Amino acid sequence: MQDRKSLVLVAPAFAWLTAFMVVPCLLILALAFFRRGIYGGIEYDITFENFAMVLDPLYARIFLKSAWIAGLAALIAAVLGYAAAYAIASMPRHRQPALLFFAILPFWSNYLVRTYAWIVLLNREGLIVGIARALGFSGEMPQMLYTEGAVVLGLVYNYLPFVILAAYAPLSRLNPEISEASRDLGAGRWTTFRRVILPITLPGVATGFVFVFVLSIGNFVTPALLGGGQFQMIGNLVYDQFLSANDWPFGSALSMVLIAVMLVLLTAQTFANERASTGRQSAEPADG
């Protein structure tokens, strides 16, 4: 009876995900095995050429460039997010909800609005340049907008709350007696953090890192706005294939490769978290 009740409760969510995520992905996968027509459209001839084209050095470089930018953004977000989560978790309990509220407050505004705000800040007549001039800097300011650094900055800003929330969860559950025991045994604050706190809470940081990487590698809005078309990421390439080149089969192949990379990362992260959790549970009786 309980199993039937659980099945009834989960059925609407399962049906929603199947209709609006699984089925579209299957359609995209099917399109990847067809050809582009001479004047656009689709020719329903089975071929593997689209996946072979993905391995072309031109597109492989775009994949590697996207992975580099996404990895750098994820690394910076992981460091900043963990520091913020650690600071929040160190505060008194009654203050932590308010601090978490401010951490996720940017999500209350639209993604495009947040990205356009960085254009206002980083352009040559923007707020940052204005502050530098007001402080007496008279030299030529370096190019900040339409650079790789601007794209990384935009990705970090937009996805940082994911890392804060992911890292805060294990930090908030951390037993303070563990740190006290470490200090009683002669370890300093840095040693306690490095050898006790960080290993225990590392799965949360890894989860946030993977989230930011997965969301960043397929992003096309931030590179288009803050990168100014100076370079392409894989998300921009997929966008162009569908809406500019009208090559849906090749765009589908690129999409499926990107989805495969994301699934591999998410699966690896899930197994790593489960293994870490199993290791901690098996170690508890021995410690006791």
PyMOL commands that set and color helices and strands:
alter all, ss='L'
color gray80, all
select helices_A, chain A and resi 2-31+49-54+57-90+93-108+111-122+127-134+148-173+176-184+189-217+221-226+234-243+248-287
alter helices_A, ss='H'
color red, helices_A
select strands_A, chain A and resi 35-36+42-43
alter strands_A, ss='S'
color yellow, strands_A
deselect
rebuild
show_as cartoon
